[in-house]
Amino acid sequence: MAENTTKDFIDALALGKNDDAGEAFKNALRGKVGDSLDQMRKDLAGNLFNGDGTVNAEPHSDPKPEIADPGTFNKDGSVSATPDGKAEIDLTQPSVTGVDIENA
């Protein structure tokens, strides 16, 4: 392919067709770059898993968070500690004066 594009480039220059020569040059360059990239892909794919079998994993960067003592969430947003260590959450809907939550 490179031979044809080079010949097209030279022929276009000889005929004074600079636009055609420019396109032939671009095509030749695309072909060479494309061939080079294809070869790099093949080399990378062939060598990707051809190591000694060891994996160099990075250690986890964030330490595990500490778990706080469980408590009970109060309606005012505060948290009260529970003596038995079990969390208790009141999931009942708050009452709003003048609003029927069930039929809203």
C-alpha positions as CSV (number, residue, x, y, z in Angstrom):
1,M,0.0,0.0,0.0
2,A,2.8,2.4,0.8
3,E,4.3,1.9,-2.6
4,N,1.1,3.0,-4.4
5,T,0.6,6.0,-2.2
6,T,4.2,7.1,-2.7
7,K,3.8,6.6,-6.4
8,D,0.5,8.6,-6.4
9,F,2.2,11.4,-4.4
10,I,5.1,11.6,-6.9
11,D,2.8,11.4,-9.9
12,A,0.6,14.2,-8.5
13,L,3.6,16.4,-7.9
14,A,4.9,15.8,-11.4
15,L,1.6,16.8,-12.9
16,G,1.4,19.9,-10.6
17,K,-1.7,18.7,-8.8
18,N,-0.7,19.9,-5.3
19,D,-4.1,19.1,-3.8
20,D,-3.9,15.5,-5.0
21,A,-0.3,15.3,-3.8
22,G,-1.3,16.5,-0.4
23,E,-4.1,13.9,-0.2
24,A,-1.7,11.1,-1.3
25,F,0.8,12.2,1.3
26,K,-1.9,12.1,4.0
27,N,-3.0,8.7,2.9
28,A,0.6,7.4,3.0
29,L,1.1,8.9,6.5
30,R,-2.2,7.4,7.7
31,G,-1.1,4.0,6.4
32,K,2.2,4.1,8.1
33,V,0.8,5.3,11.4
34,G,-2.0,2.8,11.3
35,D,0.4,-0.1,10.5
36,S,2.6,1.0,13.4
37,L,-0.3,1.2,15.8
38,D,-1.5,-2.2,14.8
39,Q,1.9,-3.7,15.5
40,M,2.0,-2.0,18.9
41,R,-1.4,-3.4,19.7
42,K,-0.3,-6.9,18.7
43,D,2.9,-6.6,20.8
44,L,1.0,-5.3,23.8
45,A,-1.6,-8.0,23.6
46,G,1.1,-10.7,23.2
47,N,3.1,-9.5,26.2
48,L,0.2,-8.5,28.5
49,F,-0.1,-11.8,30.3
50,N,3.4,-13.2,29.6
51,G,4.9,-12.2,33.0
52,D,6.2,-14.3,35.8
53,G,2.6,-14.8,37.1
54,T,2.9,-12.3,40.0
55,V,0.4,-9.5,40.3
56,N,1.7,-6.2,41.8
57,A,-1.5,-5.0,43.3
58,E,-1.5,-1.6,45.1
59,P,-2.5,-1.7,48.7
60,H,-5.9,-0.2,49.5
61,S,-5.3,3.4,50.2
62,D,-8.2,4.1,52.6
63,P,-8.4,2.5,56.0
64,K,-11.7,1.0,57.0
65,P,-13.9,3.5,58.9
66,E,-14.6,3.0,62.5
67,I,-18.1,1.9,63.3
68,A,-19.7,4.2,65.8
69,D,-21.7,2.8,68.7
70,P,-25.3,2.3,67.6
71,G,-27.9,4.5,69.0
72,T,-31.5,5.7,68.6
73,F,-32.4,8.6,66.4
74,N,-34.7,11.0,68.2
75,K,-37.3,13.1,66.4
76,D,-35.3,16.3,67.0
77,G,-32.3,14.8,65.0
78,S,-30.2,13.9,68.0
79,V,-28.9,10.4,68.7
80,S,-29.2,8.7,72.1
81,A,-27.0,5.8,73.0
82,T,-28.7,2.5,73.7
83,P,-27.6,0.3,76.6
84,D,-28.0,-3.0,74.8
85,G,-26.0,-1.9,71.7
86,K,-28.9,-2.3,69.3
87,A,-30.0,0.6,67.1
88,E,-33.6,1.6,67.3
89,I,-35.1,3.9,64.6
90,D,-38.6,5.3,64.8
91,L,-40.0,4.9,61.3
92,T,-43.4,6.3,62.0
93,Q,-44.4,9.3,60.0
94,P,-44.3,12.6,61.9
95,S,-47.6,14.4,62.3
96,V,-48.0,17.7,60.6
97,T,-50.7,20.0,61.7
98,G,-53.3,20.7,59.1
99,V,-51.8,18.2,56.5
100,D,-53.3,14.8,55.8
101,I,-50.1,12.8,54.9
102,E,-52.0,9.6,54.0
103,N,-54.0,11.4,51.3
104,A,-51.5,14.0,50.1
